Amino acid sequence: MYKGFVTNGTIPGPTIVMDEGDIVEFTVINKGRFPHGASIHAAYVGTSKYLGKIEPGETKSMVFKLVRAGVYLYHCAPGGHAIPMHIVFGQYGMFVVKPKKKYKLEEILHKPPDVEIYLNQQEFYASGKDAVESNPMYVTFNGKLFRYVEEPIRAKPGDYVRIYFLNCGPNLLSTFHIVGIIWDYAYWQGNPDAVYEGGQTVTAGPSDSWVIEFRMPPDAGNYYTMLTHAVGSTDRGAIGMIICDDSARTPLITGEGPKYSEQEMANIKSKIKRVISPFEPGSPDVDPPQVYGAETKEVTVKIIGNSFYPKVIQISEGTTVKWVNEDVFAYLQGEFGGIHNVASYEGSETFTSNLLTHTESFTYTFDKEGETKYMCTPHPYMKGVVIVKNTGSYSAGTSKLTMGFMFTILGLVIITLVFNVWDRKTRK
């Protein structure tokens, strides 16, 4: 289970398909609790003036003309430091502008594609630090691990297939490839005039895109594996299947993430084994407490990527915690960018820091045993936990040994040794 930010309830958001020359009215309704916005790469005009920094409950619109065909990214853009972070959290999608001019294979075959696939690649991060360092926990096609392994796409032998491919990123390079297929044509950014003949892969950095066209080989029953040949991402989930099937009836494959009813989601939640989130603690296997012994007198927590790191720490009474703001970008208007604070909201200790810019810090000494939850006031989705244990106890993960219990064990060992010595002497 991934906890992030959504557009129309999914990650990625809805696939938008329009025609070159269309006049578009684009409306954003902020139903969330934080500022949001929209950057629309298909618009040949700066969108931040019209769709930037939309406050909770606010609606904004803009009208523009689609002057250039292609496959484009759209994403949340509330302004400032939050633009990249809301992309990390999951607010993006595909905007396709279909050309007036036909793609080359359509001209040759005198027919539209038999199969159209809108395919997004995206990354999921377990912390802001991992996002800043480009270290995703998972990489997916259209928002779900191994989505098209579990539900393969089907096409008949000889079918004309067109894929609209977009690397939503936000960080990794993709080299998209289908095993057993050589492209008829590939079009950089989806531009019908930027055409390449043949090829085994297309290389796409974050927000790069391609239209790829080919015909299915004649050998029915074969599996054609879709993947990014940057295979670290493949291993983390960016892989799928196209089955060559004589009886295939392939629906249109759109690029938004899966959407579930309340009942379906409740059923999923009852079975989940792991929760990840870039901005708050996930399940214990993802964000276990970072444990510090009584000998550690000061612990540093970094504020980085709109996240605390480590998110959960365990310390002894009397330990000082120092929070340091490592976020650098504090420019432009929008969601309070790159500036954070630390404020307790539940638990045994009460504290609130001033606002911290880059490299500034706040310290607090914890004297009470218990658990304290805290957050960043400007970004209340950012959360962390401090667990304070009595200095007479040791804990690492789930094992706990009290000092009294340890002394009892030691005493039993000594008594056993003495008894063994006495028993040997008695027998002599």
C-alpha positions as CSV (number, residue, x, y, z in Angstrom):
1,M,0.0,0.0,0.0
2,Y,1.4,3.4,-1.0
3,K,0.3,6.5,0.8
4,G,0.8,9.6,-1.3
5,F,-1.0,12.4,-3.2
6,V,-3.5,11.5,-5.9
7,T,-5.2,13.1,-8.9
8,N,-8.9,12.1,-9.4
9,G,-8.2,9.3,-7.0
10,T,-5.4,7.5,-8.8
11,I,-1.6,7.5,-9.3
12,P,-1.0,8.2,-12.2
13,G,-3.9,10.5,-12.7
14,P,-6.4,10.2,-15.6
15,T,-5.1,9.9,-19.2
16,I,-6.2,12.9,-21.2
17,V,-6.5,12.5,-25.0
18,M,-7.2,15.5,-27.2
19,D,-6.6,16.5,-30.8
20,E,-4.1,19.0,-32.2
21,G,-5.8,22.3,-32.6
22,D,-8.4,21.7,-29.9
23,I,-9.3,24.6,-27.5
24,V,-9.1,23.2,-23.9
25,E,-10.6,24.5,-20.7
26,F,-8.6,22.9,-17.9
27,T,-10.1,23.1,-14.4
28,V,-8.5,22.1,-11.2
29,I,-10.6,21.6,-8.0
30,N,-8.5,21.3,-4.8
31,K,-10.4,18.8,-2.6
32,G,-7.3,18.3,-0.4
33,R,-5.9,19.9,2.7
34,F,-2.8,21.5,1.2
35,P,-2.1,23.9,-1.7
36,H,-2.0,22.2,-5.1
37,G,-1.8,23.3,-8.8
38,A,-1.1,22.1,-12.3
39,S,1.7,22.3,-14.8
40,I,0.5,21.2,-18.2
41,H,3.4,20.5,-20.6
42,A,0.9,20.3,-23.5
43,A,0.1,24.0,-23.1
44,Y,2.4,26.4,-25.0
45,V,1.9,29.0,-22.2
46,G,3.1,29.3,-18.6
47,T,0.4,27.7,-16.5
48,S,1.5,28.8,-13.0
49,K,-0.1,32.2,-13.5
50,Y,-3.5,30.6,-13.8
51,L,-3.2,27.2,-12.0
52,G,-0.5,27.7,-9.4
53,K,-1.0,27.7,-5.6
54,I,-4.7,26.6,-5.5
55,E,-5.7,26.7,-1.9
56,P,-7.8,23.9,-0.2
57,G,-11.4,24.2,-1.4
58,E,-10.4,26.6,-4.3
59,T,-11.1,26.1,-8.0
60,K,-9.1,27.6,-10.9
61,S,-9.3,27.3,-14.7
62,M,-7.4,28.3,-17.8
63,V,-8.1,28.1,-21.5
64,F,-5.4,27.3,-24.1
65,K,-5.0,25.9,-27.6
66,L,-3.2,22.6,-28.3
67,V,-0.7,23.8,-31.0
68,R,1.7,20.9,-31.1
69,A,1.0,17.1,-31.2
70,G,2.8,14.9,-28.8
71,V,2.8,12.9,-25.6
72,Y,3.1,15.2,-22.6
73,L,3.4,15.1,-18.8
74,Y,1.0,17.0,-16.5
75,H,1.7,17.3,-12.8
76,C,0.9,19.1,-9.6
77,A,2.6,22.5,-9.3
78,P,1.6,24.4,-6.2
79,G,4.7,26.5,-6.5
80,G,8.1,26.6,-4.8
81,H,9.8,23.5,-3.3
82,A,6.5,21.7,-3.3
83,I,6.5,21.3,-7.1
84,P,9.1,18.5,-7.2
85,M,7.8,17.0,-4.0
86,H,4.2,16.7,-5.1
87,I,5.5,14.9,-8.2
88,V,7.4,12.5,-5.9
89,F,4.3,12.0,-3.9
90,G,2.3,10.9,-7.0
91,Q,0.5,13.8,-8.7
92,Y,1.1,13.4,-12.4
93,G,-0.4,11.9,-15.6
94,M,-0.3,11.6,-19.4
95,F,-1.7,14.3,-21.7
96,V,-1.8,13.1,-25.4
97,V,-2.3,15.5,-28.3
98,K,-3.1,13.4,-31.4
99,P,-1.7,14.9,-34.6
100,K,-3.6,16.1,-37.6
101,K,-1.0,14.4,-39.7
102,K,-1.1,10.6,-39.6
103,Y,1.7,8.6,-38.1
104,K,3.7,6.8,-40.8
105,L,2.6,3.2,-40.2
106,E,-1.0,4.3,-40.2
107,E,-0.4,5.9,-43.6
108,I,1.3,2.7,-45.0
109,L,-1.4,0.3,-43.7
110,H,-4.3,2.7,-44.4
111,K,-6.0,1.9,-41.1
112,P,-5.8,3.0,-37.5
113,P,-4.1,0.9,-34.9
114,D,-5.7,-2.4,-33.8
115,V,-4.3,-2.0,-30.3
116,E,-3.6,1.3,-28.5
117,I,-1.7,1.3,-25.2
118,Y,-1.0,4.3,-23.0
119,L,1.9,3.4,-20.8
120,N,3.3,5.5,-17.9
121,Q,6.4,4.5,-16.0
122,Q,6.7,5.9,-12.4
123,E,8.6,5.5,-9.2
124,F,7.5,5.0,-5.6
125,Y,9.7,6.2,-2.7
126,A,9.7,5.2,1.0
127,S,11.2,8.5,2.2
128,G,12.0,12.0,1.1
129,K,15.7,11.2,1.5
130,D,15.4,8.2,-0.9
131,A,13.5,10.5,-3.4
132,V,16.3,13.1,-3.3
133,E,18.9,10.4,-3.8
134,S,16.9,8.7,-6.6
135,N,16.5,5.4,-4.7
136,P,13.0,4.2,-5.3
137,M,11.5,1.2,-3.5
138,Y,9.3,0.2,-6.4
139,V,9.0,1.2,-10.1
140,T,5.7,0.5,-12.0
141,F,3.8,0.7,-15.2
142,N,0.5,2.5,-14.8
143,G,0.6,2.6,-11.1
144,K,0.7,-1.1,-9.9
145,L,3.5,-3.6,-9.5
146,F,3.6,-6.2,-12.2
147,R,0.2,-5.0,-13.4
148,Y,0.5,-6.4,-16.9
149,V,2.1,-9.6,-15.7
150,E,-1.0,-10.4,-13.6
151,E,-3.3,-9.0,-16.4
152,P,-1.4,-9.4,-19.7
153,I,-2.3,-7.3,-22.7
154,R,-3.5,-9.4,-25.6
155,A,-3.1,-8.8,-29.4
156,K,-3.7,-11.0,-32.4
157,P,-0.9,-12.1,-34.8
158,G,-0.3,-9.3,-37.3
159,D,-2.1,-6.6,-35.2
160,Y,-0.9,-3.1,-35.6
161,V,0.1,-1.9,-32.1
162,R,0.7,1.7,-31.1
163,I,2.1,2.5,-27.6
164,Y,2.2,6.0,-26.1
165,F,5.0,5.8,-23.6
166,L,5.8,8.4,-21.0
167,N,8.4,8.3,-18.2
168,C,6.8,10.2,-15.4
169,G,9.9,9.7,-13.3
170,P,10.5,11.7,-11.3
171,N,14.2,10.6,-11.3
172,L,15.3,7.5,-13.2
173,L,16.2,7.0,-16.9
174,S,14.1,4.4,-18.8
175,T,15.1,2.3,-21.8
176,F,11.8,0.8,-22.9
177,H,12.0,-2.4,-24.8
178,I,9.7,-5.3,-25.8
179,V,11.5,-8.7,-26.1
180,G,11.1,-10.2,-29.6
181,I,9.9,-6.9,-31.2
182,I,11.7,-4.5,-33.4
183,W,9.9,-1.2,-33.9
184,D,8.5,-0.3,-37.3
185,Y,8.7,3.4,-36.3
186,A,9.3,5.4,-33.2
187,Y,8.4,9.1,-32.8
188,W,10.3,11.2,-30.3
189,Q,7.9,13.0,-27.9
190,G,5.1,11.7,-30.1
191,N,5.8,14.2,-32.9
192,P,4.9,12.5,-36.2
193,D,7.7,14.5,-37.9
194,A,10.4,13.3,-35.5
195,V,10.3,9.7,-36.8
196,Y,12.9,7.0,-36.5
197,E,12.8,3.7,-38.4
198,G,13.5,0.4,-36.6
199,G,15.0,0.1,-33.2
200,Q,15.0,-2.1,-30.1
201,T,14.6,0.5,-27.3
202,V,13.6,4.1,-26.7
203,T,15.5,6.1,-24.1
204,A,13.4,8.4,-21.9
205,G,14.5,10.6,-19.1
206,P,11.9,11.9,-16.6
207,S,9.0,13.6,-18.7
208,D,10.4,12.2,-21.9
209,S,8.0,10.4,-24.2
210,W,7.6,8.4,-27.4
211,V,5.0,6.9,-29.7
212,I,6.1,3.4,-30.8
213,E,4.5,1.5,-33.6
214,F,5.0,-2.2,-34.6
215,R,3.1,-5.2,-35.9
216,M,2.7,-8.4,-33.8
217,P,4.7,-11.4,-35.2
218,P,2.7,-14.3,-36.6
219,D,3.6,-16.8,-33.9
220,A,0.5,-17.0,-31.7
221,G,0.9,-18.2,-28.1
222,N,4.2,-16.3,-27.5
223,Y,4.7,-13.9,-24.6
224,Y,6.4,-10.6,-25.5
225,T,7.8,-9.0,-22.4
226,M,7.6,-5.2,-21.9
227,L,10.3,-3.8,-19.6
228,T,12.7,-1.0,-19.1
229,H,16.2,-2.4,-19.9
230,A,17.5,-0.3,-17.1
231,V,16.9,-3.6,-15.3
232,G,17.2,-2.4,-11.7
233,S,13.8,-0.8,-12.3
234,T,12.5,-4.0,-14.0
235,D,13.4,-6.0,-10.9
236,R,11.4,-3.5,-8.8
237,G,8.2,-3.9,-10.8
238,A,8.5,-2.2,-14.2
239,I,7.6,-5.2,-16.4
240,G,4.6,-6.5,-18.3
241,M,3.5,-9.0,-20.9
242,I,1.8,-8.8,-24.4
243,I,0.4,-12.2,-25.4
244,C,0.0,-13.0,-29.1
245,D,-3.5,-14.6,-29.1
246,D,-5.6,-15.5,-32.1
247,S,-8.8,-14.8,-30.3
248,A,-7.6,-11.5,-28.6
249,R,-10.1,-8.8,-28.0
250,T,-7.9,-6.0,-26.6
251,P,-9.7,-3.1,-25.0
252,L,-8.0,0.3,-25.0
253,I,-5.3,0.3,-22.3
254,T,-5.3,3.7,-20.6
255,G,-2.5,5.0,-18.4
256,E,-4.1,6.0,-15.1
257,G,-3.5,3.9,-12.0
258,P,-6.0,1.3,-10.8
259,K,-9.1,2.6,-9.0
260,Y,-11.1,0.7,-6.4
261,S,-14.5,0.9,-4.8
262,E,-14.7,1.4,-1.0
263,Q,-15.4,-2.3,-0.6
264,E,-12.5,-3.3,-2.8
265,M,-10.2,-1.0,-1.0
266,A,-11.4,-2.3,2.4
267,N,-10.6,-5.8,1.2
268,I,-7.2,-4.8,0.0
269,K,-6.4,-3.1,3.3
270,S,-7.3,-6.2,5.2
271,K,-4.6,-8.1,3.4
272,I,-1.7,-5.7,3.0
273,K,1.7,-6.6,4.3
274,R,3.5,-3.4,3.8
275,V,2.8,0.4,3.8
276,I,5.2,2.9,2.3
277,S,5.0,6.7,2.3
278,P,7.6,9.3,1.4
279,F,6.5,11.8,4.0
280,E,5.3,9.8,7.1
281,P,6.2,6.5,8.9
282,G,5.2,3.4,6.9
283,S,4.9,-0.1,8.3
284,P,7.6,-1.2,10.8
285,D,9.5,-3.3,8.2
286,V,9.9,-0.1,6.1
287,D,10.5,2.4,8.8
288,P,11.8,0.5,11.9
289,P,12.9,2.6,14.9
290,Q,16.5,3.7,14.6
291,V,17.7,2.6,18.0
292,Y,20.3,4.6,20.0
293,G,21.8,3.3,23.3
294,A,22.2,5.2,26.6
295,E,25.8,6.1,25.5
296,T,24.4,8.3,22.7
297,K,23.8,11.7,24.1
298,E,22.7,13.5,20.9
299,V,20.9,12.2,17.8
300,T,20.5,14.1,14.5
301,V,17.3,13.9,12.4
302,K,17.5,15.4,8.9
303,I,14.7,17.2,7.3
304,I,15.0,16.3,3.6
305,G,12.6,15.9,0.7
306,N,9.7,17.1,2.8
307,S,10.3,14.2,5.2
308,F,12.1,13.5,8.5
309,Y,15.0,11.0,8.4
310,P,15.0,8.7,10.3
311,K,11.2,9.0,10.6
312,V,11.2,6.9,13.9
313,I,14.0,7.0,16.5
314,Q,14.3,5.3,19.9
315,I,16.5,7.0,22.5
316,S,17.2,6.9,26.2
317,E,16.0,9.5,28.7
318,G,18.2,12.6,28.7
319,T,19.1,12.3,25.0
320,T,19.1,15.5,22.9
321,V,17.5,15.3,19.4
322,K,18.8,17.8,16.8
323,W,16.7,18.4,13.7
324,V,18.6,20.0,10.8
325,N,16.9,21.3,7.7
326,E,18.7,19.9,4.7
327,D,16.1,21.1,2.1
328,V,17.8,23.7,-0.1
329,F,15.1,25.1,-2.4
330,A,13.4,28.0,-0.7
331,Y,12.5,30.2,-3.7
332,L,9.3,31.1,-5.5
333,Q,5.8,31.4,-4.2
334,G,3.5,28.5,-3.4
335,E,3.4,25.9,-0.7
336,F,5.8,27.0,2.0
337,G,8.9,25.9,0.1
338,G,12.0,24.4,1.7
339,I,11.2,25.9,5.1
340,H,10.1,23.6,7.9
341,N,9.6,23.4,11.7
342,V,9.2,20.7,14.3
343,A,6.1,20.5,16.5
344,S,4.8,17.8,18.8
345,Y,1.1,16.9,18.5
346,E,0.7,13.8,20.6
347,G,2.5,12.1,23.4
348,S,4.6,12.6,26.5
349,E,6.6,15.7,25.4
350,T,5.5,19.1,24.1
351,F,7.7,21.3,21.9
352,T,7.6,23.6,18.9
353,S,10.5,25.1,17.0
354,N,10.8,28.2,15.0
355,L,10.8,28.0,11.2
356,L,14.0,26.6,9.9
357,T,15.7,27.4,6.6
358,H,18.5,25.5,5.0
359,T,21.2,24.3,7.6
360,E,19.3,25.8,10.5
361,S,18.5,23.4,13.4
362,F,16.4,22.9,16.5
363,T,17.3,20.8,19.6
364,Y,15.2,19.3,22.3
365,T,16.2,17.1,25.3
366,F,13.8,14.2,26.1
367,D,13.4,13.5,29.8
368,K,10.2,11.5,29.9
369,E,9.7,7.9,29.0
370,G,7.1,7.4,26.4
371,E,6.3,8.1,22.7
372,T,6.0,11.5,21.1
373,K,4.6,12.1,17.6
374,Y,5.6,15.3,15.8
375,M,5.1,17.0,12.5
376,C,6.0,20.1,10.4
377,T,3.4,22.8,10.8
378,P,3.7,24.3,7.3
379,H,3.5,20.7,5.9
380,P,1.4,18.7,8.3
381,Y,1.7,15.5,6.2
382,M,5.3,15.4,7.3
383,K,5.4,13.2,10.5
384,G,7.9,11.5,12.8
385,V,8.1,9.7,16.1
386,V,10.5,9.8,19.0
387,I,10.3,6.8,21.4
388,V,12.0,7.3,24.8
389,K,12.9,4.1,26.8
390,N,14.1,4.0,30.4
391,T,18.0,4.0,30.6
392,G,17.8,0.6,32.3
393,S,16.4,-1.1,29.2
394,Y,17.7,-2.1,25.9
395,S,15.6,-2.5,22.7
396,A,16.5,-3.3,19.1
397,G,13.6,-4.0,16.9
398,T,11.2,-6.2,18.8
399,S,13.5,-7.8,21.4
400,K,13.6,-6.4,24.9
401,L,15.8,-7.3,27.9
402,T,15.5,-5.5,31.2
403,M,18.6,-5.1,33.4
404,G,16.8,-7.0,36.2
405,F,16.1,-9.9,33.9
406,M,19.8,-9.9,32.8
407,F,21.0,-10.0,36.4
408,T,18.6,-12.9,37.1
409,I,20.1,-14.9,34.2
410,L,23.6,-14.1,35.4
411,G,22.8,-15.3,38.9
412,L,21.4,-18.6,37.7
413,V,24.5,-19.2,35.6
414,I,26.7,-18.6,38.7
415,I,24.6,-20.9,40.9
416,T,24.8,-23.6,38.2
417,L,28.6,-23.3,38.0
418,V,29.0,-23.5,41.8
419,F,26.7,-26.5,42.0
420,N,28.7,-28.3,39.2
421,V,32.0,-27.7,41.1
422,W,30.5,-28.9,44.4
423,D,29.1,-32.0,42.7
424,R,32.4,-32.9,41.3
425,K,34.2,-32.5,44.6
426,T,31.5,-34.6,46.4
427,R,32.0,-37.5,43.9
428,K,35.7,-37.4,44.4
